[in-house]
Amino acid sequence: RILGALDNPHVDCIGHLTGRRLLKRPGADLDIERVVERAAETGTALEINSQPDRLDMRDTHARLAGEAGVRIPVNTDAHSVGALGHAELGVAQARRAWLSKEQILNTRTWAQISKLRHDCRQVSLRCCRLAGVGMRAWASTARAAVRLSDAVFCTLASIASAMRNASV
């Protein structure tokens, strides 16, 4: 499913890559090397989810993706204002992966991200949540997700600031 999503020209970012929930369920057994290779080929970003019960991608997977040239957004996946504070956990995950601010997608300005998305796919940045969500279900909610994308990137300003100032 993930390789199929990476080949889809309407998918720019894969979130919840393995679907793991710490202390609740292990992540899916993926061929990470193959996923990272395909993400690099297609220009698809792979997300670091900052939720404390996820921290998905693992630091080792994030390092592999960063070394392959895959862009990596750090996302709070906030469902409430308080959860925006989890950004530091995602930044810490990126640091454990030895990622530089140049490898983190959302350390750029919106103008730079917009240019990248036009260069790579010419579609808006969206994360396709594949863990337990079929492509049809995802597609039916994509329109609502697109409306939220500008708000999401505004909330990520704190992540961008933290990574810009980090001495990685």
MARTOR-755209 format. One line per field, with one value per atom (N, C-alpha, C, CB): x, y, z; atom name; residue number from 1. Coordinates in Angstrom, 1 decimal, padded with zeros to 4 digits. Atoms other than C-alpha are relative to their C-alpha. Glycine has a CB too. Layout:
px <- c(X, ...)
py <- c(Y, ...)
pz <- c(Z, ...)
site <- c(CA, ...)
pos <- c(NUM, ...)
END
This chain:
px <- c(000.8, 000.0, 000.8, -000.9, -000.8, 002.7, 000.8, 001.0, -000.7, 004.7, -001.0, 000.6, 001.1, 001.4, -000.3, -001.2, 000.3, 000.8, 001.2, -000.2, -001.2, 004.4, 000.0, 001.2, 000.1, 003.7, -001.2, -000.1, 001.1, 000.5, 000.4, -001.1, -000.5, 001.1, -000.8, -000.2, 000.8, -001.5, 000.5, -001.4, -000.4, 000.4, 001.4, 000.1, -001.2, 003.2, 000.8, -000.2, -000.6, 003.8, -000.7, 000.0, 000.6, 003.3, 000.2, 000.7, 000.0, 002.4, -000.3, -001.0, 000.3, 002.2, 000.6, -001.5, -000.6, 004.6, -000.2, 001.5, 000.1, 004.6, -001.3, 001.1, 001.2, 001.4, 000.2, -000.9, -000.3, 003.1, -000.6, 001.5, 000.4, 001.7, 000.8, -001.6, -000.9, 004.3, -000.8, 000.9, 000.6, 003.4, -001.4, 000.0, 001.3, 000.2, 000.0, -000.9, -000.1, 001.0, 001.3, -001.2, -001.2, 004.2, -000.3, 000.8, 000.2, 004.7, -000.1, 001.1, 000.1, 004.0, 001.4, -000.8, -001.3, 006.8, 000.2, 000.1, -000.2, 008.0, 001.4, -000.4, -001.3, 010.9, 000.4, 000.1, -000.3, 012.1, 001.0, 000.6, -000.9, 015.0, -000.7, 001.1, 000.8, 012.6, -000.9, -000.8, 000.9, 010.1, 000.8, -000.7, -000.8, 012.9, 000.5, 001.2, -000.5, 014.3, -001.1, 000.5, 001.1, 010.9, -000.4, -001.3, 000.3, 010.2, 001.0, 000.0, -001.0, 013.5, -000.3, 001.4, 000.3, 012.6, -001.2, -000.2, 001.3, 009.1, 000.0, -001.1, 000.0, 010.0, -001.1, -000.2, 001.1, 007.5, 000.7, -000.8, -000.5, 008.2, -000.5, -000.4, 000.4, 008.1, 000.0, 001.0, 000.2, 006.8, 000.6, -001.5, -000.3, 008.2, -001.2, 001.4, 001.1, 005.1, 000.4, -001.1, -000.5, 005.7, -000.8, 000.1, 000.9, 002.9, 000.8, -001.3, -000.8, 004.5, -000.3, -000.2, 000.3, 002.7, 000.3, -001.4, -000.4, 003.9, 001.5, -000.8, -001.3, 007.2, 000.4, 001.0, -000.1, 006.8, 000.4, -001.3, -001.0, 009.3, 000.9, 000.7, -001.1, 011.9, 001.2, 000.4, -001.2, 015.1, 000.9, 000.8, -000.9, 017.0, -000.6, 000.2, 000.7, 014.4, 000.1, -001.5, -000.1, 014.5, 001.4, -000.3, -001.4, 018.3, 000.2, 001.0, -000.1, 018.1, -000.6, -000.6, 000.8, 015.5, 000.8, -001.4, -000.7, 017.5, 001.3, 000.4, -001.2, 020.7, -000.3, 000.7, 000.4, 018.7, -000.5, -001.0, 000.5, 017.6, -001.5, 000.4, 001.4, 014.0, -000.2, -000.6, 000.4, 012.4, -000.8, -000.7, 000.7, 011.1, -000.6, 001.0, 000.6, 008.5, -000.2, -001.4, 000.3, 008.2, -001.4, 001.1, 001.4, 004.5, -000.5, -000.8, 000.5, 002.8, -001.3, -000.4, 001.3, -000.4, -000.9, 000.3, 000.8, -002.1, -001.5, 000.4, 001.4, -005.7, -000.6, -000.6, 000.4, -005.8, 001.2, -000.3, -001.0, -003.9, 001.1, -000.6, -001.0, -002.1, 001.0, -000.6, -000.8, -000.7, 001.1, -000.8, -001.0, 001.2, 001.4, -000.4, -001.2, 003.7, 000.9, -000.3, -000.8, 004.8, 001.0, -001.0, -001.0, 006.8, 001.4, -000.1, -001.3, 009.9, 000.4, 000.2, -000.3, 009.6, 000.3, -001.2, -000.3, 009.6, 001.4, -001.1, -001.3, 012.6, 001.1, 000.1, -001.0, 014.4, 000.1, -000.5, 000.0, 013.5, 000.9, -001.4, -000.9, 015.1, 001.4, -000.5, -001.4, 018.2, 000.6, 000.0, -000.6, 018.6, 000.3, -001.1, -000.3, 018.5, 001.1, -001.3, -001.1, 021.3, -000.5, 001.2, 000.5, 019.1, 000.4, -001.5, -000.3, 020.1, -001.3, 001.1, 001.1, 017.7, -000.3, 000.2, 000.2, 018.2, -000.8, 001.4, 000.7, 016.7, -001.4, 000.7, 001.4, 013.6, -000.8, 000.1, 000.8, 010.9, -000.5, -001.1, 000.6, 009.2, 000.9, -001.2, -000.8, 012.2, 000.1, 001.5, 000.0, 011.7, -001.2, -000.1, 001.1, 009.5, -001.1, 000.4, 001.1, 006.1, 000.3, -001.3, -000.4, 007.4, 000.9, 000.6, -000.9, 010.2, -000.7, 001.2, 000.7, 007.9, -001.0, -000.9, 000.9, 005.4, 000.8, -000.6, -000.8, 008.2, 000.4, 001.3, -000.3, 009.3, -001.2, 000.5, 001.2, 005.8, -000.3, -001.2, 000.3, 005.4, 001.1, 000.0, -001.1, 008.8, -000.2, 001.3, 000.1, 008.1, -001.3, 000.2, 001.3, 004.4, -001.0, -000.5, 001.0, 002.5, -001.3, -000.1, 001.2, 000.0, 000.3, -000.6, -000.3, -000.5, 000.5, -001.3, -000.6, 001.3, -001.1, 001.0, 001.0, -000.9, 000.7, -001.3, -000.5, -000.1, -001.1, 000.4, 000.9, -001.7, 000.2, 000.3, -000.1, -002.4, -000.4, -000.8, 000.3, -002.2, -000.2, 001.2, 000.2, -002.3, -001.4, 000.8, 001.4, -005.7, -001.0, -000.3, 000.9, -007.1, 000.2, 000.2, -000.1, -007.8, 000.1, -001.2, -000.1, -007.1, -001.3, 000.7, 001.3, -010.8, -000.4, -001.1, 000.4, -011.5, 000.9, 000.2, -000.9, -008.4, -000.4, 001.4, 000.4, -009.5, -001.2, -000.2, 001.2, -012.9, 000.2, -001.1, -000.3, -011.4, 001.1, 000.4, -001.1, -008.6, -000.4, 000.5, 000.5, -010.7, 000.0, -001.4, 000.0, -011.1, 001.4, -000.8, -001.4, -007.4, 000.7, 000.7, -000.6, -006.4, -000.4, -000.4, 000.4, -008.5, 000.8, -001.5, -000.7, -006.6, 001.5, -000.2, -001.5, -003.1, 000.7, 000.3, -000.6, -002.4, 000.0, -000.8, 000.1, -003.5, 001.1, -001.3, -000.9, -001.3, 001.4, 000.0, -001.3, 001.8, 000.2, 000.2, -000.1, 001.1, 000.4, -001.3, -000.3, 001.2, 001.4, -001.0, -001.3, 004.5, 001.1, 000.1, -001.0, 006.2, 001.0, -000.6, -000.8, 007.5, 001.0, -000.8, -000.9, 009.1, 001.1, -000.7, -001.0, 010.8, 000.9, -000.7, -000.9, 012.1, 000.9, -000.9, -000.8, 013.4, 001.1, -000.8, -001.0, 015.2, 001.0, -000.7, -000.9, 016.6, 001.1, -000.8, -000.9, 018.1, 000.8, -000.8, -000.6, 019.2, 001.5, -000.8, -001.3, 022.9, 000.1, 001.1, 000.1, 022.5, 001.4, -001.0)
py <- c(-001.2, 000.0, 001.3, 000.0, -001.3, 002.5, 000.2, -000.2, -000.2, 001.9, 000.5, -001.4, -000.5, 002.4, 001.5, -000.8, -001.4, 005.7, 000.8, 000.1, -000.8, 006.8, 000.2, -000.7, -000.2, 006.3, 000.9, -001.4, -000.8, 008.3, 001.4, -000.2, -001.3, 011.7, 001.1, 000.4, -000.9, 013.2, -000.1, -000.2, 000.1, 012.2, 000.6, -001.5, -000.7, 014.5, -000.4, 001.5, 000.3, 013.2, -001.2, 001.2, 001.2, 009.9, 000.3, -001.3, -000.1, 010.3, -001.3, 001.1, 001.2, 007.7, -001.2, -000.2, 001.0, 005.6, -001.4, 000.3, 001.4, 002.4, -000.2, -000.4, 000.1, 003.2, -000.5, -001.0, 000.4, 002.4, 000.9, -000.2, -000.7, 003.4, -000.5, -000.1, 000.5, 003.2, -000.6, 001.1, 000.7, 000.7, -000.6, 000.8, 000.5, -000.2, -001.0, 001.2, 000.9, -001.7, 000.3, 000.2, -000.2, -002.2, 000.5, -001.4, -000.5, -000.6, -001.1, 001.0, 001.0, -002.4, -000.4, 000.6, 000.6, -004.6, 000.4, -001.5, -000.6, -002.5, -000.3, 001.5, 000.0, -002.8, 001.5, -000.7, -001.5, 000.7, 000.4, 000.3, -000.4, 000.7, 000.2, -001.0, -000.1, 000.1, 001.2, -001.3, -001.1, 002.7, 001.3, 000.0, -001.2, 005.3, 000.2, -000.1, -000.1, 004.6, 000.5, -001.4, -000.4, 005.0, 001.5, -000.9, -001.4, 008.2, 001.0, 000.2, -000.8, 009.6, 000.2, -000.5, 000.0, 008.7, 000.9, -001.4, -000.7, 010.2, 001.4, -000.8, -001.3, 013.3, 000.1, 001.1, 000.1, 012.2, 000.2, -001.3, -000.2, 013.5, -001.1, 001.4, 001.0, 011.1, 000.8, -001.2, -000.8, 012.6, -000.6, 000.2, 000.3, 012.6, 000.5, 000.6, -000.4, 012.6, 000.2, -001.1, -000.4, 014.3, -000.4, 001.5, 000.5, 012.7, -000.9, -000.7, 000.8, 011.2, -001.5, 000.4, 001.5, 007.8, -000.5, -000.2, 000.4, 007.7, 000.1, 000.8, -000.3, 009.3, -000.9, -000.3, 000.9, 007.6, 001.0, -000.8, 000.9, 007.6, -000.2, 000.4, 000.2, 006.0, 000.9, -001.5, -000.8, 007.9, -000.6, 000.3, 000.7, 005.3, 000.0, -001.5, -000.1, 005.4, 001.4, -000.4, -001.4, 009.2, 000.3, 000.9, -000.2, 009.1, -000.6, -000.6, 000.6, 006.7, 000.8, -001.4, -000.9, 008.9, 001.3, 000.3, -001.2, 012.0, -000.2, 000.6, 000.3, 010.5, -000.3, -001.2, 000.3, 009.4, 001.2, -001.1, -001.2, 013.0, 000.2, 000.0, -000.1, 012.5, 001.2, -001.3, -001.1, 015.7, -000.5, 001.1, 000.5, 015.2, 001.2, -000.7, -001.0, 017.4, -000.5, 000.4, 000.3, 017.4, 000.5, 000.6, -000.3, 017.4, -000.3, -000.7, 000.2, 017.8, -000.9, 001.3, 000.8, 016.0, 000.4, -001.5, -000.6, 018.3, -000.1, 001.4, 000.0, 017.6, 001.0, -001.4, -001.0, 020.3, 001.0, -000.6, -001.0, 023.5, -000.5, 001.4, 000.5, 021.9, -001.0, -000.7, 001.0, 019.2, 000.7, -001.0, -000.7, 021.8, 000.0, 001.5, 000.1, 021.6, -001.2, 000.1, 001.2, 018.2, 000.2, -001.1, -000.3, 019.9, -000.3, 001.5, 000.3, 019.6, -001.5, 000.5, 001.5, 015.8, -000.4, -000.8, 000.3, 015.7, 000.6, 000.6, -000.6, 018.1, -000.9, 001.4, 000.9, 015.8, -001.3, -000.4, 001.2, 012.8, 000.3, -000.5, -000.4, 014.6, 000.2, 001.4, -000.1, 015.4, -001.3, 000.9, 001.3, 011.8, -000.7, -000.9, 000.5, 011.0, 000.8, 000.1, -000.9, 013.6, 000.7, -000.9, -000.8, 015.5, 001.4, -000.2, -001.4, 019.0, 000.8, 000.4, -000.8, 021.9, 000.0, 001.4, 000.0, 021.6, -001.3, 000.0, 001.2, 018.1, 000.0, -001.2, -000.1, 019.2, 000.9, 000.5, -000.8, 020.4, 001.2, -000.9, -001.2, 022.8, 000.9, -000.5, -001.1, 024.8, 001.1, -000.5, -000.9, 026.6, 001.0, -000.7, -000.9, 029.6, -000.6, 001.4, 000.5, 029.1, 000.1, 000.7, -000.3, 030.6, -001.2, 001.3, 001.1, 028.0, -001.4, -000.1, 001.3, 025.1, 000.0, -000.2, -000.1, 026.3, -000.3, 001.4, 000.3, 026.3, -001.5, 000.9, 001.4, 022.8, -000.8, -000.4, 000.8, 021.5, 000.1, 000.3, -000.2, 023.0, -000.7, 001.5, 000.7, 021.6, -001.5, 000.4, 001.5, 018.1, -000.6, -000.4, 000.7, 017.4, 001.0, -000.6, -000.9, 020.6, -000.2, 000.1, 000.1, 019.8, 000.4, -001.5, -000.5, 021.0, -001.1, 000.5, 001.0, 019.3, -000.6, 000.7, 000.7, 016.7, -001.3, -000.4, 001.3, 013.7, -001.0, 000.1, 001.1, 010.4, -000.9, -000.7, 000.8, 008.5, -001.4, 000.5, 001.3, 004.9, -001.1, -000.5, 001.0, 003.2, -000.2, 000.5, 000.3, 001.7, 000.8, 000.1, -000.8, 004.1, -000.4, 001.5, 000.3, 002.9, 001.2, -000.9, -001.1, 005.1, 000.7, -000.4, -000.6, 005.6, 000.9, -001.0, -000.8, 006.8, 001.3, -000.8, -001.2, 009.1, 001.0, -000.4, -000.9, 010.5, 000.8, -000.7, -000.7, 011.4, 001.1, -001.0, -001.1, 013.5, 000.9, -000.7, -000.8, 015.0, 001.5, -000.5, -001.4, 018.1, 000.8, 000.1, -000.7, 019.0, 000.2, -000.8, -000.1, 018.3, 001.2, -001.3, -001.0, 020.7, 001.4, 000.0, -001.2, 023.5, 000.3, 000.0, -000.2, 023.0, 000.2, -001.2, 000.0, 022.9, 001.3, -000.3, -001.3, 026.7, 000.1, 001.1, -000.1, 026.5, -000.9, -000.3, 000.9, 023.5, 000.6, -001.4, -000.6, 025.2, 001.2, 000.4, -001.1, 028.3, -000.6, 000.8, 000.5, 026.1, -000.6, -001.1, 000.6, 024.6, 001.0, -000.9, -001.0, 027.9, -000.2, 001.4, 000.3, 026.9, -001.1, -000.3, 001.0, 023.8, 000.6, -001.2, -000.7, 025.8, 000.8, 000.8, -000.8, 028.2, -000.8, 000.9, 000.8, 025.5, -000.6, -001.1, 000.7, 023.7, 001.0, -000.8, -001.1, 027.0, 000.3, 001.2, -000.4, 027.8, -001.2, 000.7, 001.2, 024.2, -000.1, -001.2, 000.3, 023.5, -001.5, 000.5, 001.5, 020.0, -000.5, -000.3)
pz <- c(000.0, 000.0, 000.0, 001.2, -000.1, 000.9, -001.3, 001.1, 001.2, -002.3, -001.1, -000.5, 000.9, -004.3, 000.3, 000.2, -000.3, -002.4, -000.4, 001.5, 000.4, -003.1, -001.5, 000.4, 001.4, -006.8, -000.5, -000.7, 000.3, -006.7, -000.1, 001.1, 000.2, -008.2, 000.9, -001.4, -000.9, -005.7, 001.4, -000.2, -001.4, -002.6, 000.1, 000.4, -000.1, -001.5, 001.3, 000.1, -001.3, 002.1, 000.6, 000.9, -000.7, 003.9, 001.5, -000.4, -001.4, 007.6, 000.7, 000.5, -000.8, 010.3, -000.8, 000.3, 000.9, 008.2, 000.4, -000.1, -000.5, 010.3, 000.8, 000.8, -000.8, 012.3, 001.4, -000.7, -001.3, 015.5, 001.1, 000.3, -001.2, 018.9, 001.1, 000.3, -001.0, 021.6, 001.2, 000.5, -001.1, 024.3, -000.3, 001.3, 000.4, 022.4, -001.1, -000.3, 001.2, 019.0, -000.7, -000.9, 000.7, 017.1, -001.4, -000.2, 001.4, 013.7, -001.0, -000.3, 001.1, 010.5, -000.4, -001.2, 000.4, 009.3, -001.5, 000.2, 001.3, 006.3, -000.5, -000.1, 000.6, 003.9, -000.1, -001.4, -000.1, 005.0, -001.1, 001.4, 001.0, 002.6, -001.4, -000.2, 001.2, -000.3, 000.0, -000.3, -000.2, 001.0, -000.2, 001.3, 000.1, 001.4, -001.5, 001.0, 001.4, -002.1, -000.9, -000.5, 000.9, -003.7, 000.4, 000.2, -000.4, -001.7, -000.6, 001.6, 000.6, -002.9, -001.6, 000.2, 001.4, -006.5, -000.4, -000.5, 000.3, -006.4, 000.6, 000.5, -000.7, -004.3, 001.1, -001.0, -001.1, -001.6, 001.4, -000.1, -001.3, 001.9, 001.0, 000.6, -001.0, 004.9, 001.4, 000.1, -001.2, 008.2, 001.2, 000.2, -001.4, 011.7, 000.8, 000.5, -000.8, 013.9, 001.5, -000.1, -001.3, 017.2, 001.2, 000.1, -001.1, 019.2, 000.9, -000.5, -000.9, 022.3, 000.0, 001.4, 000.1, 021.7, -001.4, 000.4, 001.4, 018.1, -000.3, -001.0, 000.5, 017.3, -001.2, 001.2, 001.2, 014.0, -001.2, -000.3, 000.4, 011.9, 001.2, -001.3, -000.9, 014.1, -000.4, 000.1, 000.3, 014.4, -001.1, 001.2, 001.0, 012.4, -001.4, 000.5, 001.3, 009.6, -000.5, 000.1, 000.4, 009.6, -000.5, 001.1, 000.4, 009.3, -001.4, 001.0, 001.3, 006.4, -001.1, 000.0, 000.9, 004.7, -000.3, 000.5, 000.1, 005.3, -000.9, 001.3, 000.7, 003.9, -001.5, 000.5, 001.3, 000.8, -000.8, 000.0, 000.7, 000.1, 000.1, -001.4, -000.2, 001.2, 001.0, 000.6, -000.9, 002.7, 001.1, -000.8, -001.2, 006.2, 000.8, 000.9, -000.9, 007.8, 001.4, -000.6, -001.4, 011.6, 000.3, 001.0, -000.1, 012.4, 001.4, -001.0, -001.4, 015.8, 000.0, 000.7, 000.1, 014.5, 001.2, 000.1, -001.2, 017.1, -000.3, 000.3, 000.0, 017.7, 001.0, 000.3, -000.9, 020.3, 000.1, 001.5, -000.2, 021.1, 000.9, 000.5, -001.0, 024.0, -000.7, 001.1, 000.6, 021.7, -000.9, -000.9, 000.8, 019.7, 000.8, -000.3, -000.8, 022.6, -000.3, 001.4, 000.3, 021.3, -001.1, -000.4, 001.1, 018.6, 000.4, -000.5, -000.4, 020.7, 000.0, 001.5, 000.0, 020.8, -001.5, 000.4, 001.4, 017.0, -000.4, -001.0, 000.3, 016.8, 000.7, 000.6, -000.6, 019.3, -000.8, 001.5, 000.8, 017.1, -001.2, -000.5, 001.2, 014.1, 000.4, -000.6, -000.5, 016.2, 000.2, 001.3, -000.2, 017.2, -001.3, 000.8, 001.3, 013.5, -000.7, -000.9, 000.6, 012.9, -001.2, -000.3, 001.1, 010.5, 000.2, -000.2, 000.0, 009.6, -000.4, -001.0, 000.3, 009.2, -001.5, 000.5, 001.5, 005.4, -000.4, -000.7, 000.3, 005.5, 000.5, 000.6, -000.5, 007.4, -000.8, 001.5, 001.0, 005.0, 000.6, -000.5, -000.6, 007.4, 000.8, 000.8, -000.5, 008.3, -001.0, 000.4, 001.1, 005.1, 000.1, -001.4, 000.0, 004.5, -000.9, -000.6, 000.8, 002.9, -001.5, 000.4, 001.4, -000.4, -000.5, -000.2, 000.4, -000.4, -000.1, 001.0, 000.0, 000.4, -001.2, 001.3, 001.2, -002.3, -001.3, 000.0, 001.2, -004.9, 000.0, 000.1, 000.0, -003.8, -000.4, 001.4, 000.4, -004.1, -001.4, 000.9, 001.4, -007.5, -000.8, -000.4, 000.7, -008.6, 000.0, 000.6, -000.1, -007.3, -000.5, 001.5, 000.3, -007.8, -000.6, 001.3, 000.4, -008.6, 000.7, -001.5, -000.8, -005.9, 001.4, 000.0, -001.4, -002.3, 000.8, 000.5, -000.9, 000.5, 000.9, 000.9, -000.8, 002.2, 000.5, -000.8, -000.6, 004.4, -000.2, 001.4, 000.2, 003.4, 001.2, -001.3, -001.1, 006.6, -000.4, 001.2, 000.5, 005.6, 001.1, -000.9, -001.1, 009.0, 000.3, 001.2, -000.2, 008.9, -000.8, 001.5, 000.8, 006.4, -001.5, 000.2, 001.5, 002.8, -000.8, -000.4, 000.9, -000.1, -000.3, -001.3, 000.3, -000.8, 001.1, -000.3, -001.1, 002.7, 000.1, 001.3, -000.1, 002.6, -001.1, -000.2, 001.1, -000.8, 000.3, -001.3, -000.3, 000.5, 001.1, 000.5, -001.0, 003.3, -000.4, 001.3, 000.4, 001.3, -000.2, -001.4, 000.2, 000.4, 001.3, -000.7, -001.3, 004.0, 000.5, 001.1, -000.4, 004.7, -000.7, -000.3, 000.8, 001.9, 000.6, -001.4, -000.6, 003.6, 001.2, 000.2, -001.3, 006.8, -000.2, 000.9, 000.2, 005.2, 000.4, -001.4, -000.4, 005.6, 001.5, -000.7, -001.4, 009.2, 000.6, 000.6, -000.5, 009.8, -000.1, -000.7, 000.1, 008.4, 000.9, -001.5, -000.9, 010.5, 001.4, 000.1, -001.3, 013.6, 000.1, 000.4, 000.0, 012.5, 000.0, -001.3, 000.0, 012.7, 001.2, 000.2, -001.2, 016.2, -000.3, 001.2, 000.4, 014.7, -000.9, -000.7, 000.9, 012.0, 000.7, -001.1, -000.8, 014.5, 000.8, 000.9, -000.8, 016.7, -000.8, 000.7, 000.8, 013.9, -000.6, -001.2, 000.5, 012.5, 001.0, -000.5, -001.0, 015.8, 000.6, 001.1, -000.6, 016.6, -000.5, -000.2, 000.5, 016.5, -000.1, 001.0, 000.2, 015.0, -000.4, -001.1)
site <- c(N, CA, C, CB, N, CA, C, CB, N, CA, C, CB, N, CA, C, CB, N, CA, C, CB, N, CA, C, CB, N, CA, C, CB, N, CA, C, CB, N, CA, C, CB, N, CA, C, CB, N, CA, C, CB, N, CA, C, CB, N, CA, C, CB, N, CA, C, CB, N, CA, C, CB, N, CA, C, CB, N, CA, C, CB, N, CA, C, CB, N, CA, C, CB, N, CA, C, CB, N, CA, C, CB, N, CA, C, CB, N, CA, C, CB, N, CA, C, CB, N, CA, C, CB, N, CA, C, CB, N, CA, C, CB, N, CA, C, CB, N, CA, C, CB, N, CA, C, CB, N, CA, C, CB, N, CA, C, CB, N, CA, C, CB, N, CA, C, CB, N, CA, C, CB, N, CA, C, CB, N, CA, C, CB, N, CA, C, CB, N, CA, C, CB, N, CA, C, CB, N, CA, C, CB, N, CA, C, CB, N, CA, C, CB, N, CA, C, CB, N, CA, C, CB, N, CA, C, CB, N, CA, C, CB, N, CA, C, CB, N, CA, C, CB, N, CA, C, CB, N, CA, C, CB, N, CA, C, CB, N, CA, C, CB, N, CA, C, CB, N, CA, C, CB, N, CA, C, CB, N, CA, C, CB, N, CA, C, CB, N, CA, C, CB, N, CA, C, CB, N, CA, C, CB, N, CA, C, CB, N, CA, C, CB, N, CA, C, CB, N, CA, C, CB, N, CA, C, CB, N, CA, C, CB, N, CA, C, CB, N, CA, C, CB, N, CA, C, CB, N, CA, C, CB, N, CA, C, CB, N, CA, C, CB, N, CA, C, CB, N, CA, C, CB, N, CA, C, CB, N, CA, C, CB, N, CA, C, CB, N, CA, C, CB, N, CA, C, CB, N, CA, C, CB, N, CA, C, CB, N, CA, C, CB, N, CA, C, CB, N, CA, C, CB, N, CA, C, CB, N, CA, C, CB, N, CA, C, CB, N, CA, C, CB, N, CA, C, CB, N, CA, C, CB, N, CA, C, CB, N, CA, C, CB, N, CA, C, CB, N, CA, C, CB, N, CA, C, CB, N, CA, C, CB, N, CA, C, CB, N, CA, C, CB, N, CA, C, CB, N, CA, C, CB, N, CA, C, CB, N, CA, C, CB, N, CA, C, CB, N, CA, C, CB, N, CA, C, CB, N, CA, C, CB, N, CA, C, CB, N, CA, C, CB, N, CA, C, CB, N, CA, C, CB, N, CA, C, CB, N, CA, C, CB, N, CA, C, CB, N, CA, C, CB, N, CA, C, CB, N, CA, C, CB, N, CA, C, CB, N, CA, C, CB, N, CA, C, CB, N, CA, C, CB, N, CA, C, CB, N, CA, C, CB, N, CA, C, CB, N, CA, C, CB, N, CA, C, CB, N, CA, C, CB, N, CA, C, CB, N, CA, C, CB, N, CA, C, CB, N, CA, C, CB, N, CA, C, CB, N, CA, C, CB, N, CA, C, CB, N, CA, C, CB, N, CA, C, CB, N, CA, C, CB, N, CA, C, CB, N, CA, C, CB, N, CA, C, CB, N, CA, C, CB, N, CA, C, CB, N, CA, C, CB, N, CA, C, CB, N, CA, C, CB, N, CA, C, CB, N, CA, C, CB, N, CA, C, CB, N, CA, C, CB, N, CA, C, CB, N, CA, C, CB, N, CA, C, CB, N, CA, C, CB, N, CA, C, CB, N, CA, C, CB, N, CA, C, CB, N, CA, C, CB, N, CA, C, CB, N, CA, C, CB, N, CA, C, CB, N, CA, C, CB, N, CA, C, CB, N, CA, C, CB, N, CA, C, CB, N, CA, C, CB, N, CA, C, CB, N, CA, C, CB, N, CA, C, CB)
pos <- c(1, 1, 1, 1, 2, 2, 2, 2, 3, 3, 3, 3, 4, 4, 4, 4, 5, 5, 5, 5, 6, 6, 6, 6, 7, 7, 7, 7, 8, 8, 8, 8, 9, 9, 9, 9, 10, 10, 10, 10, 11, 11, 11, 11, 12, 12, 12, 12, 13, 13, 13, 13, 14, 14, 14, 14, 15, 15, 15, 15, 16, 16, 16, 16, 17, 17, 17, 17, 18, 18, 18, 18, 19, 19, 19, 19, 20, 20, 20, 20, 21, 21, 21, 21, 22, 22, 22, 22, 23, 23, 23, 23, 24, 24, 24, 24, 25, 25, 25, 25, 26, 26, 26, 26, 27, 27, 27, 27, 28, 28, 28, 28, 29, 29, 29, 29, 30, 30, 30, 30, 31, 31, 31, 31, 32, 32, 32, 32, 33, 33, 33, 33, 34, 34, 34, 34, 35, 35, 35, 35, 36, 36, 36, 36, 37, 37, 37, 37, 38, 38, 38, 38, 39, 39, 39, 39, 40, 40, 40, 40, 41, 41, 41, 41, 42, 42, 42, 42, 43, 43, 43, 43, 44, 44, 44, 44, 45, 45, 45, 45, 46, 46, 46, 46, 47, 47, 47, 47, 48, 48, 48, 48, 49, 49, 49, 49, 50, 50, 50, 50, 51, 51, 51, 51, 52, 52, 52, 52, 53, 53, 53, 53, 54, 54, 54, 54, 55, 55, 55, 55, 56, 56, 56, 56, 57, 57, 57, 57, 58, 58, 58, 58, 59, 59, 59, 59, 60, 60, 60, 60, 61, 61, 61, 61, 62, 62, 62, 62, 63, 63, 63, 63, 64, 64, 64, 64, 65, 65, 65, 65, 66, 66, 66, 66, 67, 67, 67, 67, 68, 68, 68, 68, 69, 69, 69, 69, 70, 70, 70, 70, 71, 71, 71, 71, 72, 72, 72, 72, 73, 73, 73, 73, 74, 74, 74, 74, 75, 75, 75, 75, 76, 76, 76, 76, 77, 77, 77, 77, 78, 78, 78, 78, 79, 79, 79, 79, 80, 80, 80, 80, 81, 81, 81, 81, 82, 82, 82, 82, 83, 83, 83, 83, 84, 84, 84, 84, 85, 85, 85, 85, 86, 86, 86, 86, 87, 87, 87, 87, 88, 88, 88, 88, 89, 89, 89, 89, 90, 90, 90, 90, 91, 91, 91, 91, 92, 92, 92, 92, 93, 93, 93, 93, 94, 94, 94, 94, 95, 95, 95, 95, 96, 96, 96, 96, 97, 97, 97, 97, 98, 98, 98, 98, 99, 99, 99, 99, 100, 100, 100, 100, 101, 101, 101, 101, 102, 102, 102, 102, 103, 103, 103, 103, 104, 104, 104, 104, 105, 105, 105, 105, 106, 106, 106, 106, 107, 107, 107, 107, 108, 108, 108, 108, 109, 109, 109, 109, 110, 110, 110, 110, 111, 111, 111, 111, 112, 112, 112, 112, 113, 113, 113, 113, 114, 114, 114, 114, 115, 115, 115, 115, 116, 116, 116, 116, 117, 117, 117, 117, 118, 118, 118, 118, 119, 119, 119, 119, 120, 120, 120, 120, 121, 121, 121, 121, 122, 122, 122, 122, 123, 123, 123, 123, 124, 124, 124, 124, 125, 125, 125, 125, 126, 126, 126, 126, 127, 127, 127, 127, 128, 128, 128, 128, 129, 129, 129, 129, 130, 130, 130, 130, 131, 131, 131, 131, 132, 132, 132, 132, 133, 133, 133, 133, 134, 134, 134, 134, 135, 135, 135, 135, 136, 136, 136, 136, 137, 137, 137, 137, 138, 138, 138, 138, 139, 139, 139, 139, 140, 140, 140, 140, 141, 141, 141, 141, 142, 142, 142, 142, 143, 143, 143, 143, 144, 144, 144, 144, 145, 145, 145, 145, 146, 146, 146, 146, 147, 147, 147, 147, 148, 148, 148, 148, 149, 149, 149, 149, 150, 150, 150, 150, 151, 151, 151, 151, 152, 152, 152, 152, 153, 153, 153, 153, 154, 154, 154, 154, 155, 155, 155, 155, 156, 156, 156, 156, 157, 157, 157, 157, 158, 158, 158, 158, 159, 159, 159, 159, 160, 160, 160, 160, 161, 161, 161, 161, 162, 162, 162, 162, 163, 163, 163, 163, 164, 164, 164, 164, 165, 165, 165, 165, 166, 166, 166, 166, 167, 167, 167, 167, 168, 168, 168, 168)
END
